[in-house]
């Protein structure tokens, strides 16, 4: 017989759940199980059930409940525990291992002993097993009836301590990427737990996200000072100081870890952009002079490559290789590579430089912790070599030019300069009537009340945030409803000033926040002003803090600030806008299939697509676009190019989805790749079998993937939220790995069918 208190109270006799009748009977058993194998005074039981409002018949009611429990236990099993009357109360004797609470405590104690001697991997396994015993809050069914025992609070604290121990063990094993998302969720729920906050800071720092690690410290410090009037403890302050100074001790795992885990090496098919830089040297140059010059050139190339999100791929003499899209894809890797090329050209002004950029599919081998340079193979590398022989300083292949169109100015195959303005869709705005009404309502409120207001428009990439605010701005200007409409763009690349997006919209790149506020207040003195700040999720912490507090900083002027951002903003700032005056947040949902088909027909016609059968094709493609206007625009281009039959995933769509996949933890992404070869709906058990991993681990990853919008529940299993996500995920598997996964999937399906 098994007793479970880590969740709703349950008794399991072999495979059958034993029924318990009545709240008082359940409460008496639950309280005795919390004190199993100990004498519990009658007075304690009475107080646990009724508190200070004890009825005259309380003791009799407890005695009746105990008698009923004895009969139930005796009838359920011959090996049932013994419930004895033992002065001054009762003693419930149970086999320790039959109680989940005991098993939890034993596993935690064993894990802590393992941690003490450096066996972090073994400790992590034990702690995960201990935490898996929890099915919800302890005795949650009794808590729902109003019972509030101090023992339950103590258990929750013990569980939280085990969670912190588990994260310590995982971090000691070098699994900072894997635990980041889970750690962030716990810190949101328990923001005052300094140990948790420190663990999140350490994980972020080891993942190369130093600014976000420091932001966690600042939020924790502000919370402790404002709510409790105290500063963070010595250990957290020391960690913050070590992060600021980039102490090397933080990048290595604790000395007590005996065996380092194997590197997390991945082999994937990826869309990458290859950047080749060749700096010519005179044929008669002394080799020692060349050797002295190369380190400076290499440093300049490396600086610009890293600034735009690339990684070095090695060098041969004065030829340097850089890669964009590995180990992590960005949706604009081609643009990043060309921007890096332009910056290298300008930085090496005076040198004879030839640069080539090519984009295409490659087989990439890399370590997720960036410990070693990635290795890529494929024609994309050969294409870059061939382009180096072409005339011109920066030569880009056709695929690169198509991917960076609108962001880079090209003269034929030659990259000239970054585009001054961003291109937006020329098509009609469809399916956003209610969102436009919200914008117009807020503008009217700002005008009538003469006070600033911050609206944050959230949405996934390509959902139409920029198109919505552009149409709103057009209508406002056409109807002369505002004296000015200003727009600033937050860059994903490093800039000299955090306030650059605000400063450039007023034509003063060196302006600080105070100067921008003075300008905005002066402009709004004559009437409403609309300010649009695009892509706020890319802003650094300084700009985020400034925007979040903008409505408090500005005087009473009619200023509507509209910030567009992706959901990642809330991962960095979970409390964004929460509880502040004069702030609103709205999230754009995918469009209906009808609206998506309308966009497809409009854009395809504008692109000059053949009208024969166009309407039917647009209706058929609307489902694949998944209500994302950007995806519809990419399919419209394919229609204009007379692509028919089986439509592949457009390159632009592939880039967006691949970048989203690469934002997942290693475990989450691998589980998603495993699921991509399974027929829908699929279960955690099936995904675990394909990936040869623990079922609980697969189930946990799939729960997080559902929350992140990659999967959704269907019946007893899961399906992909968007069919194109499945295609992109499956396409990243090398042929041999895909074939092996498909073989295992076939075995799983056959087993289920059998």
N, C-alpha and C positions, 0 to 999 in steps of 0.2 A: 504494500500500500504506500502511495506517495502523496505527500502533503505539499501544497503550493500556496505560499503567501506573497510571493513577489509578483503581484498582479491581483486579479480577483481571486478570492479564496476558492480552492479546488481540492478535492480528494479524488485520487485516481486509484482504483483497485484493478491492477493489471492494465487493461485497456479501457475499462468502463469508468465513467465519472459517477461518483457517488452523490446522490441528491441530498441536499441539506434543506430542511424546512424551517422557516421563521428567521427573522433578523436576529432575535436574541440568541438563538442556538448558534447561528453563524458567528455572532460577535463573541460569545463565550469561547468557542473553539479557536477563533482567530487570535484572541488575546492569550489563550493558553499556549498556542503554537509559538507565539512570539517569545514565550518563556518556557519553551519545551525542556523537559527533564529538570525543572526547578519547581519548588513549592511556591504557589501563588496564593497569598492570603485572600479570603473571601471579600474582605473590605476593598482590596485592590480591584477585584473583578467588578464589584458593585459600582465603584467610582468610575471604572472604565466605561460601563454601560450607561450610567445616568449622570455622571458628574456630581454637581452639588444638589440637583433636584431629584433626590432619591425617594421613590414611593415606599409606602409602608411594607408592601409585599415584595420588595426587591430581592431579599435573600431567598424567599420561596421561589421566585421566578428563576433565579440562578440555579437553584437545586433542581427544578423541573428541566431546565435546559441541559444540565449535566446528565440527568437520568436519560433523557432522550438521546444524547450523544453516545452514552454507553451502549444503549440498545442498537443504535445505528452502526457503531463500530463493531460490535459483536456479530451482527448479522452480515456485515459486509465481508469479513475475512476472519479466518481462524488465527491469522498472524497479525491481527490488528493491535495497535498500541493499547496500553492500559491506562485508563483514566481513574486515578485513585483519589479517595478522600484522605487528605493528609493534613493534620492540624498545622496551621490555622486555616487551611483552605483546600487546594487541589494540586495534584501532581499528574501531569500528562507525560507518560514515558513513551518515547518514540525512538526508533532507530535513527541516529543522526543523519545518515546518508539518505534517508527517506524524506527529509525536509529540505526544500530548495534553499531556504535561508541558510542552513548549515553548509550546504555545498558551496554557496556563494562565498561565505566567510572563509571556508577552507581554501578555496581557489585563490582568493585575494591574499591570504596569508602566505601561501606557497609562492605566489607571484612576487610578493614583496621580498621574500627570501631570495628568489632568483635575481631580482634587481640588485640586491645588496652585494651579490657575488659576481655581477656582470653578465648574467645570462638574460640579456634583454629580449632576445627572440622567444625564448621559452616563457618568459614573464608575459610578453604580449599575447601569446597564445592562451595562456591560462586566464588572463584578464578578459580577453574577448569571450572566452567560454563562460566566465563568471557573469559578465554583463548580459550575455545571451539568455540567462535564466530569468531575467526581468521581462515580464509581459505587460508592464504598465506600473503605475504607482502601487506600492505595497497595500494589499487588502483594499483595492480600489472600490470594490462593491460596498464595503462597509463605510468607506469615506463618503460615498455618495449618500448614505443615510444620515450623515451629519456627525459621525464619530470622528474625533480629532485627538488621537493619542500621541503623546510625546515620543513613544517608541517608533511611530511611523515617521516622524520628522527626523529622528536619529538615523533611521534606515536610509532615508533619502540623502542625508549627508554622507553616510557611508558609501552609498552608490556613487555619489559625486566624487568622493575621494578615490574610488576605484577607477572612475573615468579618467581622472587626472593621472593616476599611476599608469593607466593604459597608454595615454598619450606620451608620457615620459618614456615608456618602453618603446613605443613606435618611433619616436624621434631618435632614440638611441640606436635604433636599427637603420636610421637614414630614410625613414618613410615620410618625410615632411610633405612631399607632394600629395601623398595618398590621404593624409589626415587633415589637410588644410580646410576643406569644406566642412567636415564634421566638427572640427575645432571651432570654426567660425560660428556655427550654429549654437554650440554650447556657450560661447562667450556672449552671444546675444541674449541667451536665456539667463545666464549667471554673470552679469557684467562686473560684479564686485569681487569675483573670485580671482585674486591676483595671480595665483598659480596658473589658472587657465589662461589668463591674459598673457602671462609671460610665455607660456607654451605656444600660443598663437603668434606672438611677436617673433619667437625663435623660428617657427616653421616658415613664416613669411620671409624672414631674413635669409634663411637657407634656400628659399625658392627664388631669391634674387629680387624680392619686393621690399627693399629697405624702407622706402617712404611709407608704405602701408603698415609696416611693423611699428614705425614711430607714431603713426596716426592712431594705432590701437592704444599705445601708451598715453597719448594726449587725451583720448576719450576716457580712459580709465582714471587718469589723474583728475580730470574735470568732474567726473561722477563722484569720486571719493571726496573731493574738496567741497563740492556743492551740496551733496547729500549728508555727508558725515563730518565734514570739517577737518579731515585728516589727509595727509599726503600718502602716496603709495609707500609700501614697505621698502626696506633696504635692498632686498634681492631684486625687486622689480626696477628700482632706480639704477642699480648697478647694471642690469641687463640693458636698460635704455642707453646708458653711457657707453657700454661696449658696442652696441649697434651703431651709435653715432660715430665712434672711432673706428668702426669696422674691424674690431678685434678678431684676430685670426683664430682665437680659441672657439669662437662661435661656429666656425665652418667645419670643425672636426667633431666627431662624436666623442662622448665621454670615455675616459680611459678604462672605465670598468667594463666596457663592452669587449669581450674576449675575441670574438670573431666578427670581422666586418662582413656585412651582407654582400652578395654578388651585385655588380652594377646592373641597373635597370636598362638593359639594352633592347632596343626596338628595331624591327625591320618592317618598313611600311612603304607602300607606293604613295608618293606625294607629288603634288604640283609645286615645283620650286622655280625660283628665278636665280640664275647663275650670273654672277658679276665677275668679269675678268679685267684686271687692270695691268697694263704693261707700260712701264716707264722706260723710255729708250735712253741708253747711255752711249757715248761715243765709242766707236769700235776700237779706238786706240787709247781709251781711258785706262789708267793704271788700276789694276784689280783692287789694290788697297784703298784707293780713293772711292771706288764703287762700294766697297765693303763698309766704309765709314758713312756713306750717304744713305745706305739702305735702311738702317734702323729708324731714321727720321721719317723716311718715306713710308715704311711699314706702319709706324705709329700713326701717321696722318690717315692712311687708308683704314686702319683698324678703328680709329676714333669715329670716322664717319659711318663706317659699316655698322658699328654698335649703336650709334645714335639713331639710325633708321631701322633697328631691330634685326639686323643680320648677324651672321657668325662667320668667323674666319675659317677658310677651308684649306689653308696652307699656302706656300709660296715656293717658286723655283726662281732663284736669282731675283730679277726685278719684275717678275710676273706674279701677281697676287690673285688668289681665288677667294671669293666670298659667296655665301649662300643665304638666300631668303626663303622662308617657308619650312625650314628644318632647324631645330627639332619641332618647332611649332609653326603651323600655318597661320598667316594673317590673311584677311580677305583682300588686302591690297599689297601683296608681296612684290608684284611687278612694279608698282608705283614706288614702293620703298627702295627697290634696287636702283631704279633710275634716279631717284632723288639722291641716293648715296653717290651715284656716279657723277651727278652734277656738282655735288658738294666736294668730291675728291678733285674734280677738274679745277674748281675754283681755288681749292686749298693748295694745289700743286701748280699754281699759276707760274708760268715761266719754264716749267719742265715740259718735255715732249711726251705727252700722255695719250695712249689709245685705250679706250674702254669699250667693252662689249657686254650687252645684257641679253640673255636668252631665257625664255620661260617655257616649261613643258613638264611632262611626267618623268619621274625618276624613281629609282629604287634607293631608299635612304636607310642607312644604318646609323643609329645615334643612341646616345644615353640621355635620358630625360633630365638628369641633373646637370647637363651641359659639361660634364667632367672631361670629355674628350671631343675633339673636332669630329663632326659628322662626316660620313662618307656617302657620296651619291654616285650612282652609275646610270647611264642613259644617254640618248642622243642629245639631250639638252646641253650637256657639257661640250660635246663636239661642235654643236652649233655655235656656242660662244667662241670657241677657238677659230672657227671659220670667219666669224664676224670681225675678229680682230684684224684680219687682213683687208677689210673694206676701208674705203676712204672715209675720213671723218673722225672726230674726237670721240664721240659717244654714239655707238651704233646699236640699235635695238632690233630684235627679230619681230616678225609680224605679230606673234602671240603676245609679246610684251607690249607692243603698241596698242593692240586691241584692249588689253587688260587695263592699261594706264590711260586710255582715251578719256579726255576731259579733265584729267589731272595734270598732264604733262603736255607741253607744246612740242610737237614734232615737225620737222621739215623732211618729209620723206621718211627714211629710216633713221635720221639723226635726231637725237634728243636735244632740244634747244634750252628750255627753261621750264620751271613749274608754272602751271596755269594760275592766273591771278584770281579767277573766280571758279567756284565749283559748279559743275553742270547739274541741273535738275531736270526731271522728266518734263517733256513738252506736252504730255498727254493731259486729258481732262482729269480733274479730281473726282473720283467716284466713291460712293459709299461712306462719306465722312460728313454727312449733314449734321448729325448730333454733335460731333466734335467741333465743327465750325460754329455751331450755335453756342457751345460753351465758351469758345474764344471771344465771340462777339458779346456775350453776356458779361464776361470779366472786363472787357474793355469799357462797356457801359458803366459797370460798377466803379472802375477806376476813374472814369470821367466824372461821374456824379458825386462820388465821395471824396475825390481829390486825395487819394492815398495810393501808395505803391502796392503792387501785388505780384507775387512770384507764382507762376504756373510751370510745373515740370511735366513734360509730355514723355512718357516712357514707352518703349516698344523695341521689339527685336530688330536686328538689321534688316533693312529692306521693307519694313512694314509701312513706310510712308510718312514718317515724322517730318522730314524736311519738306516734302511735297505739301503737307497740310499747312505748315506755317508759311510757306511761300505763297500759297493761294490766299491765306488769310491776309498776308501783307499786301498782296495785289489788290484785294477787295478794299482794304483800309485806305490804300493810296487812291484808288479810283473814286471812292466815295468821300475822300478828304476827311476821314474820321480821326486822323492824328496829324500832328504837326511834323512828325518825323517817324520813320521806321528804320531802325538801325540793326545790323546783323553782324555778329562776330562768330568766328569758327575756332573751336578748340582743336589743337593739333595733337595727333598721337605721337609726334616726335618732340624731342627735347627742345625747349626754347630758352632764350636768355632771361625773359621776364614772365612770371606766372600770370601777370595781368595783360599779356599781349592780346588775347582775344577781345578784351574790353577796350584796350587802347587803340587798336587798329580801326575799330568801328568809328572812332572820332578823329581819325587821321593823325594821331599822336602816338607813335609806337613806343615812346619812352614814358608815357604818362603812367602815374601810379593810381591806386584805387581812389585816393582823395580827389585827384584831378578829374577822374572820370565821373565821380559823384557830383562834383561841382558843375561839370558840363551837362549832365543829365538833368539836374535840378533846374538849371538855367533854361534848358530847352523845354522842359515840361511846364515852365511858368506860363507859357503861351497856350497850352492845351495838351491833350494826351500824347504821350510818346510810347511807341512800342519798341522794345528791345528784344531781339532774338539771339540766344546764345546756343549754338549748335554743338552737339557731341560732348556734352558736359562730362560723360563718363571717362573721357581722356584727360580731364583737368587734373592738375596736381592738387595737393591738399590745401595749399594757400588759396588758390582760386575757389575751390569748393567751399571753404569756410567763408570767403568773401561773398559769394553768391547766396549761400544759405542765410546769411545775416543781412542781406542787402535791404530788405524791407524795413528792418529796424534802424539801419544806418541812414537811410534817406529821409528827408523831411516830407511833409505832407504835400506831395505832388502827384499828379495823375500819370504814373509810370507803370506800364504792364511789361514785366520781364518774363519771357517765355524761354525756358531751357529744355532742349531735347536731349534725351539720354537713353542708353540701353539699360536693361535690368542689372547689369554689372554695377551700376552706380549704387544700388541698394546693398550689394555685397560689400562694398567699401564703406558705405554710410547707411546702415540698416535703419537708423532713425531719421533719415533725411526728411526734413520738413515737418516731422511729427510734432504736433502740439503748438506749432508756431502760428502767430497771427498772420493774416493776409497771405496765406500760402495754400496752393491747391495742387494736387497731383492726379493725373489721369493716365491710363494705359490704353494704347491702341491695340485692339483685337484684330485678328485676320479678317479679311473681307469675306463675304459670302461668295459661293461659286458663281452666282449670277453676276455680281459686281466684278469679279475677276475676269469672267468671260467678256464683259463689256470693255474692260481695260485692254484685254488682248486684241479685240476687234479694232478699237480706236488706234492703238499703237501700231499694230500690223498694217493698217491702212495708211497711216502716216509714213511708215517705212517703205511703202510701195509694194506690199505683198499682193500676190495674185489673188483676186477676189473669188475665184472659182472654189467653192467648198470651204471658204474661209470661216464662215460662221460656225459650221459644224466642227471644224478643227479647233476653233477657239473654245467651244463648249467642252470638247473632249480634253483639252489641255488645262482647263480651269482647275480641275481636281489636282493635277500634278503641281500647279503653282501654289496650291495650299493657302490661298488668300493673301499671299505676299506680293504686293505690287512690283517690287524689284524682280522677283522671279517671273512674273507675267511679262515684264519688259524684256527680259532675256529671251523668253520663248517667242515673243513678237519679232525679235531680230532674226531668229531662226526661221520663222514663217516668211519673213521678207526675203530670206536667202533660199526660199523654196525647199527647205528641208521638210520632208514628209515621211510617213511611216513611223518607225520606232524612233522617238525623240530621245537623244541622249541628254544627260544632265548638262545644261549650258555651263560654260567655263566660269562665268560670273557667279552663278548659283553654287557651283562646286566650291569656289573659293570661300564664300560666306559660310557654307555648312562645314567645310573642313576646318575653318578657324574656330567654329563653335565646338566641334569635336575635340580640338586640341586644348580647349579650356578645361576639359574634364580631368579628373585625377587619372592616374595610370590604371587603377582598378576599374573605375567607371567606364573608361574608354574601351578597355579590353573586353569587359562584359558586353558592351554594346556591339563590338565587332563579332563576338561569339554569337550574339543573338541575331546578327544580320544574315546568318546562313540557315536559320531555323524558320519553318513555316509558322505563320501567325494563327492563333495566339500561341505564345510560348511561355513556359513556366521558369522560375528560378532554377528548378531541378534540371531542366533541359539545358539551360545556359551553362550551369555548373558542369554538366557532363561534357559539353562541347569544349569548354575551356579547361577541364580537368582541375577545378578549384572547389573549395568548400561551398556547400549549398548556402550556408548562412551568409557567407561573404557575397555570393552572387545575389541573394535576396536583398541584402542591405544596399548593394550598388544599384539594383533595379528600383528600389524605393526612392533613392536619391535621383535617379534618372527620370523617374516620373515627376518628381517635384520640380526638376529643372526643365521639364517640357520636352524631353526626348522620347519618352514612352508614355503610354496611358493604359489603364486597366481595361480589359475586355473579357467578361466572364471570369473564369478562374485564372486567367493569364494576362499577358501583356501584348500590346501591339505597338508599332512605331507611330508616334504622333504625326509624323510627316513621311510619306513614302520615299521622298528624295533623301532623307537622312539615312534610310536603310541602304539605298543605292550607293551613296557616297561612302558610308562605312564599309560596305562590302568591297568597294573598289580599292580601298586602302590595303586590303590583304594581298600579299604576294601570292602568285598562283599556287605554289606548293603549300603554303599555309592555308589558303582557301580550300584547296582540295582535301587536306587533312581534316579541317573543321567540317566540311560538308560530309565527309565519310562518317565522322562521329555523330553529326546531326542525323544522318540517315539511320544510324544504329539506334539513336534515341527515339526517333519516330517509329521505327519498326518495333521497338520494345513497347511503346505505348499502344500501338495498334494491336500487338499480340496480347 
